[in-house]
Amino acid sequence: MNTKELDNKFVAHSYGRFDVCLSKGKGSTLYDENGKKYIDFGSGIGVTAFGICDDEWVKAVEEQLTKVQHTSNLYYTEPCAELAELLCEKTGMCNVFFGNSGAEANEGAIKFARKYSFDKYGEGRSTIITLVDSFHGRTITTLAATGQECFHTTFGPFTPGFKYCPANDIERLNEMITDDVCAIMFECIQGEGGVNNLSTEFVKEIEKIANEKDILMVVDEVQTGNGRTGKYFAYQNFGIKPDIVSTAKGLAGGLPMGAVIFG
């Protein structure tokens, strides 16, 4: 069997595929099994931030593989500490929690937001506002956080505690600020929902509400972070300071890594 036949037989097809079997690449160029050349405009949906098989990236990965490829979080490791320091320097925040994916980073951000509110205010203040056409991941909770009805099927019941505001609708946002809200979570540029830009006015209104009501501002930078918008994180283009930032994808350039930055 060829690769496509093996894939069709043994891989669970939760995603549709183009009729292309990629075999190698370099920089912005990819090649299929027959040697046909492609220009990579997708960067693995925001993952291969340095390009395919970037020399410096390959060298860093190979060097670490000759030391230790994995250890549990029961022990200190130099790369973990150094990356956490770098992310805190770039954001002005204090702490980093590392995970394995964007969905896991967003799960962490949701948990941190709810824990902050529970510790300070007790029960009954756990609702998180997200935006219509947002996308925050494919776990049960991050699907619930995603403001697209097409994702709220099949796998129910979903995690409760989310409500969805139309992007850039300041009036509706203010109407949704009730006593049970602990956080507002958003992407500065919506990706899966259609590449929709938030207005500066709307983002500033989120910041104003968050400061006045002690509601946490959570920015999902899984796809927009790590240099994809001209700043290290997209929120930095708006001059705001979130309480929590989640990121992944380009963070490790192709290795499974996510992070929640806060404090």
C-alpha positions as CSV (number, residue, x, y, z in Angstrom):
1,M,0.0,0.0,0.0
2,N,1.1,3.6,-0.6
3,T,1.0,6.3,2.1
4,K,-2.5,7.5,1.2
5,E,-3.9,3.9,1.2
6,L,-2.3,3.2,4.6
7,D,-3.6,6.5,6.0
8,N,-7.1,5.8,4.8
9,K,-7.1,2.3,6.3
10,F,-5.5,3.0,9.7
11,V,-5.8,6.7,10.6
12,A,-9.1,7.9,12.2
13,H,-10.2,10.6,9.7
14,S,-11.3,13.4,12.0
15,Y,-9.9,15.8,9.5
16,G,-10.4,16.0,5.8
17,R,-7.2,15.9,3.8
18,F,-6.1,17.4,0.5
19,D,-4.9,14.8,-2.1
20,V,-1.2,15.6,-1.4
21,C,1.3,13.5,0.5
22,L,4.2,15.6,1.8
23,S,7.5,14.1,2.3
24,K,10.1,16.8,3.0
25,G,10.8,20.5,2.9
26,K,13.1,23.4,3.6
27,G,12.2,27.0,4.6
28,S,9.0,27.9,2.8
29,T,9.2,25.0,0.3
30,L,7.5,21.6,0.6
31,Y,7.8,18.6,-1.7
32,D,5.4,15.7,-2.1
33,E,6.2,12.0,-2.6
34,N,6.6,12.6,-6.4
35,G,9.0,15.5,-6.0
36,K,6.4,18.2,-6.8
37,K,7.2,21.5,-5.3
38,Y,4.8,23.6,-3.2
39,I,5.2,27.0,-1.5
40,D,4.0,26.8,2.2
41,F,1.7,29.7,2.9
42,G,0.1,28.0,5.8
43,S,3.1,27.4,8.1
44,G,1.3,24.3,9.5
45,I,-1.5,26.6,10.6
46,G,0.8,28.9,12.4
47,V,3.2,26.3,13.8
48,T,6.4,26.3,11.7
49,A,7.3,29.8,12.7
50,F,10.9,29.5,11.5
51,G,10.0,27.6,8.3
52,I,10.5,23.9,7.5
53,C,13.6,22.3,9.0
54,D,15.2,25.7,9.9
55,D,18.9,25.0,10.5
56,E,19.0,26.7,13.9
57,W,15.8,25.0,15.0
58,V,17.1,21.6,13.9
59,K,20.4,22.2,15.7
60,A,18.7,23.2,19.0
61,V,16.5,20.1,18.9
62,E,19.3,17.7,18.1
63,E,21.5,19.2,20.9
64,Q,18.7,18.7,23.4
65,L,18.0,15.1,22.2
66,T,21.6,14.2,23.0
67,K,21.1,15.4,26.6
68,V,17.6,14.3,27.7
69,Q,14.5,14.2,25.5
70,H,12.1,14.2,28.4
71,T,11.8,14.3,32.2
72,S,8.8,14.9,34.4
73,N,8.0,18.2,36.1
74,L,9.2,16.7,39.3
75,Y,12.7,18.0,38.4
76,Y,14.2,21.3,37.4
77,T,15.5,21.6,33.8
78,E,17.5,24.4,32.2
79,P,15.4,24.8,29.0
80,C,12.2,25.1,31.0
81,A,13.5,27.8,33.3
82,E,15.2,29.8,30.5
83,L,12.1,29.8,28.3
84,A,9.9,30.8,31.2
85,E,12.2,33.7,31.9
86,L,12.2,34.8,28.3
87,L,8.3,34.7,28.1
88,C,8.1,36.8,31.3
89,E,10.6,39.3,29.9
90,K,8.6,39.7,26.7
91,T,5.2,40.1,28.5
92,G,6.1,41.8,31.8
93,M,4.3,38.9,33.6
94,C,5.6,36.8,36.4
95,N,4.8,33.1,35.9
96,V,4.5,30.5,33.2
97,F,2.7,27.1,33.2
98,F,3.8,24.8,30.4
99,G,1.6,22.2,28.7
100,N,1.6,20.2,25.4
101,S,-0.8,22.1,23.2
102,G,-2.9,25.2,22.6
103,A,-6.1,23.5,23.9
104,E,-4.2,22.5,27.1
105,A,-3.0,26.1,27.4
106,N,-6.5,27.4,27.1
107,E,-7.8,24.8,29.6
108,G,-5.1,26.1,32.0
109,A,-6.1,29.7,31.3
110,I,-9.8,28.9,32.1
111,K,-8.8,27.1,35.3
112,F,-6.6,29.9,36.5
113,A,-9.3,32.5,35.8
114,R,-11.9,30.5,37.7
115,K,-9.5,29.7,40.6
116,Y,-8.7,33.4,41.0
117,S,-12.4,34.3,41.2
118,F,-13.2,31.4,43.5
119,D,-10.4,32.2,45.9
120,K,-11.3,35.8,46.1
121,Y,-15.1,35.8,45.8
122,G,-16.2,32.2,46.4
123,E,-18.8,30.2,44.5
124,G,-21.2,31.6,41.9
125,R,-18.7,33.7,39.9
126,S,-17.3,31.3,37.2
127,T,-18.9,32.4,33.9
128,I,-16.5,33.3,31.1
129,I,-17.5,35.5,28.2
130,T,-15.9,34.5,24.8
131,L,-16.7,35.9,21.4
132,V,-19.0,34.6,18.6
133,D,-16.8,33.0,15.9
134,S,-14.0,32.4,18.3
135,F,-12.0,29.1,18.5
136,H,-10.2,28.0,21.6
137,G,-9.6,24.2,21.2
138,R,-11.0,20.8,20.7
139,T,-11.3,19.5,24.3
140,I,-14.8,19.4,25.8
141,T,-14.2,22.6,27.8
142,T,-12.4,24.5,25.1
143,L,-15.1,23.5,22.6
144,A,-17.6,24.9,25.0
145,A,-15.6,28.1,25.2
146,T,-15.6,28.3,21.4
147,G,-18.3,30.6,20.1
148,Q,-19.4,28.6,17.1
149,E,-22.6,26.5,17.3
150,C,-21.2,24.0,14.7
151,F,-18.8,22.8,17.4
152,H,-21.5,22.3,20.0
153,T,-22.8,19.1,18.6
154,T,-22.2,15.3,19.0
155,F,-20.0,15.4,22.1
156,G,-22.4,16.9,24.7
157,P,-22.9,17.6,27.4
158,F,-20.4,20.4,27.2
159,T,-18.8,22.2,30.2
160,P,-21.2,24.9,31.3
161,G,-20.2,28.5,32.2
162,F,-19.7,30.2,28.9
163,K,-21.6,32.9,27.0
164,Y,-20.8,34.5,23.7
165,C,-20.6,38.1,22.7
166,P,-20.5,39.3,19.0
167,A,-17.1,40.6,18.3
168,N,-16.8,44.4,18.3
169,D,-20.3,44.9,19.8
170,I,-19.6,47.1,22.9
171,E,-23.2,47.5,23.8
172,R,-23.9,43.8,23.9
173,L,-20.7,43.2,25.9
174,N,-21.7,45.6,28.6
175,E,-25.2,43.9,28.7
176,M,-23.5,40.6,29.4
177,I,-21.4,41.7,32.3
178,T,-23.4,40.1,35.2
179,D,-22.3,39.3,38.7
180,D,-21.4,35.7,37.8
181,V,-18.7,36.7,35.2
182,C,-15.1,36.0,36.2
183,A,-13.3,36.6,32.9
184,I,-13.5,37.7,29.2
185,M,-11.5,35.5,26.9
186,F,-10.7,36.5,23.3
187,E,-8.4,36.3,20.3
188,C,-7.2,39.7,19.0
189,I,-7.5,38.3,15.5
190,Q,-10.0,35.4,15.2
191,G,-8.4,32.6,13.1
192,E,-10.7,29.6,12.6
193,G,-13.7,31.8,12.7
194,G,-12.7,33.6,9.5
195,V,-9.7,36.0,10.1
196,N,-11.7,38.7,11.9
197,N,-9.9,41.6,13.5
198,L,-11.0,43.1,16.8
199,S,-11.3,46.9,16.8
200,T,-9.0,48.9,19.2
201,E,-12.2,50.4,20.6
202,F,-13.6,47.0,21.5
203,V,-10.4,45.7,23.0
204,K,-10.0,48.9,25.1
205,E,-13.6,48.5,26.3
206,I,-12.7,44.9,27.5
207,E,-9.8,46.3,29.4
208,K,-11.9,49.0,31.0
209,I,-14.6,46.6,32.1
210,A,-12.0,44.1,33.4
211,N,-10.3,46.8,35.5
212,E,-13.5,48.2,36.9
213,K,-15.2,44.9,37.7
214,D,-12.1,42.8,38.7
215,I,-12.9,40.5,35.7
216,L,-9.8,38.9,34.3
217,M,-8.8,39.6,30.7
218,V,-7.6,36.4,29.1
219,V,-6.0,36.6,25.6
220,D,-5.7,33.5,23.5
221,E,-2.5,33.9,21.5
222,V,-2.2,30.3,20.4
223,Q,-2.3,31.2,16.8
224,T,-1.5,34.9,16.8
225,G,1.5,34.8,19.2
226,N,5.2,34.3,18.8
227,G,5.8,37.1,16.2
228,R,3.0,36.5,13.7
229,T,1.5,40.1,13.8
230,G,4.6,42.3,14.0
231,K,4.8,42.2,17.9
232,Y,5.7,39.2,19.9
233,F,2.0,38.8,20.9
234,A,-0.9,40.3,19.0
235,Y,-2.3,42.0,22.2
236,Q,0.8,44.2,22.3
237,N,-0.5,46.0,19.2
238,F,-3.4,47.3,21.3
239,G,-1.4,48.6,24.2
240,I,-3.2,46.5,26.8
241,K,-1.9,44.3,29.6
242,P,-3.9,41.1,29.9
243,D,-4.1,39.1,33.2
244,I,-3.6,35.8,31.4
245,V,-2.1,34.9,28.0
246,S,-2.2,31.4,26.4
247,T,0.1,30.4,23.6
248,A,1.3,27.4,21.7
249,K,1.8,26.5,18.0
250,G,4.8,28.7,16.9
251,L,6.2,28.6,20.5
252,A,8.2,25.5,19.7
253,G,8.2,25.6,15.9
254,G,6.7,22.1,15.5
255,L,7.2,20.4,18.8
256,P,4.2,19.9,21.1
257,M,4.3,22.8,23.5
258,G,1.8,25.2,25.0
259,A,2.1,27.8,27.8
260,V,0.0,30.0,30.1
261,I,1.6,33.2,31.1
262,F,0.1,35.2,34.0
263,G,0.9,37.3,37.1
